[in-house]
């Protein structure tokens, strides 16, 4: 009995210890600041026409009448801190249907709570009552989520990558180009690639898989070979089929292109069956595989990673689910020895890759005709130089928008 009483006493003392320690903590180690609240949200949809069509394997960027789109969200707080968030443009219409109201009054530091509150609508009757699309909501959440992280890191006086737990202050970047261009062939493609080298890039991604546009595997091989011969062996080359091939064609194409020293082959298989067949492709090719930009949640990305076929996960925090979801996936990928190489928007994903040890490389765009908003939208953003994105100590995401561009191309949603 004496032993039992002693054990009970020690157990009780152990449970009480943390509270006692906290109670005696120096005043300087404790804060009494009231919780911050979201007071207002502004949302703009930017639509900027493109002068030309840039074809991937199946679709042109921005549609047949090409338009560059960007969703811009500004989240205001009662503390005077304003957070900026961006999205790919999907779900923008929900801000005209009360989406912002669901975030008003919330504490931005409770970003996990806000994320779950919004995501829960995707599996409840509320989705039908509001007549919302599940996909639209997940896309719109990305911009809200980014703005909340911007608020938190600004409030802490830290750039986002340090707020998240900094790992490094710069991240390698590649440039995406090599689109199929109407009326242009291999000479123009080579000239384009050499232009990226002149800009300082040492990694380039090219488009392949245009079977439905009349491009055979041999045609793609000749396009890629011409670029490899022009840029030399020191430049990384990635290939993106944008779901343009079936399994047999992907196997044949990847093996034919292996001698061109390809860093990865991205989204090689048709949309309707592009997860499990990756295992068959993996067993028949020596080129590393990349995928994940089309996944909307960590559950879809989990199925992709569980194939043990991909080497690079390309989940896009700007288009789906936001930073909260991306961070969860980065941890899952790390345990499975998979690199993170996210799709699009380097100024957002730069912070994320800089905060994790399994961040590989950023996607970026260096052609104002293809991505004019990268060149027109910002008065401040992280610098890309010689194929590296550099982050500084500017609190938050480190971006400021050009008001003239917002006024010219923006439509107010909320």
Secondary structure, DSSP 4 states (H G I P E B T S, - for coil): -HHHHHHHHHHHHHHHHHHHHHHTS-GGG---PPPP-EEEEEEEEEEEE-SS--B-SS-BTTTTTTEEEEEEEEEEETTS-EEEEEE-STTGGGGGTTTGGGTTT--TT-HHHHHHHHHGGGGSTHHHHHT--HHHHHHHHHHHHHHHHHHHHHHTTSBHHHHTT-S-SEEEEEEE---B-TT--HHHHHHHHHHHHHTT-SEEEEE---GGGT--HHHHHHHHHHHHHHH-TTSEEEEE-TT-B-HHHHHHHHHHHGGG-EEEEES-B-GGG-STHHHHHHHT--S-EEE-TT--SHHHHHHHHTTT--SEE---TTTSS-HHHHHHHHHHHHHTT-EE---S-HHHHHHHHTTSTTB--EEE---TTT-HHHHHSEEE--EEETTEEE--S-SBT--EE-HHHHHHHEEE--
